[in-house]
């Protein structure tokens, strides 16, 4: 049996309404007067007597979210705490009476657990730790632009059913181009101007090329808020194998402003910070060779020194550091460099 529970909060009388339907006890809210509370209870009872169908929202003291929940319980015998109404192959989530989001049934568990919030045009879910952009759940990156990187087939930007979502570009700095029967992926990066790094056969190669471009810029002392692409389904060795073989346009290595000298406060040449480690690279025959990641900047500089002497002998640049090289790393670096050299004479 449904009931109204009177209480006092902050010196004001409140009447809490509990609605019982079959085995479900549903809290409908707290109201300032007994008359309103009784009216809300009658409205809930009336909703449960209506024929099946999506909710409509007449003038009412009952919150629209509760109306949605009651309609879904009436028609599908399932109570969901969030404002969700089920259909045979999808469900609707009511952000307001007029703003309705559509999702596939495979997303039901997630959105019945987490609420959706809207701030401006930004849609997100939130738990007690963090926020998550709603688009990221559908593999759409934070930097993606509607109409360029993804679009909705039916032009309804609230219809997130996967058959309606078309993702063109999954990674930052990567765009897809179809030329006849051939599909290419173009990688570009913006510094003071947009620079095309290359054309690649796969989207993964193009995404890694963008990361390599970031590394090369940082190695030159150009620090910006670059965000590298994350490719979680590749192992580190698979990633490095692709990274090493990728060619990058020489335009990236040219001065961006011939009238200004690029200065750097870095201690060592060929070193750039990479998350929790330091990456070492060296230029050879118009390409960059990745020497590995190291736990300290000093050790990365020692790796560069060994590679410089290995490739250029006494003519190579040596970072001012003591000791000049770190012996335990040299066999691996030598093996790596040998792959990039077709004819090498031993240095003395």
ABEGO torsion letter per residue (X at the ends): XBBBBBBBBGGBBBBBBBBBBEABBBBAEBBABAAAAAAAAAAAAAAAABBBEBBBBBBBABBAAAAAAAAAAAAAGBBBABBBBBBAABBBBBABAABBBBBBAAAAAAAAABBBBBBEABBBBBBAABBBBAAAAAGBBAABBBGAABBBAAGBAABABAAABBBABABBGBBBBBBEABBBBBBBBBBABBBBAEBBABAAAAAAAAAAAAAAAAAAGBBBBBBBBBBAABBAAAAAAAAAABBBBAAAABBABAABBBBBABABBGBBBBEABBBBBBBBGGBBBBAEBBABAAAAAAAAAAAAAAAAEAABBBBBBOBABBAAAAAAAAAAAAAABABBBBBX
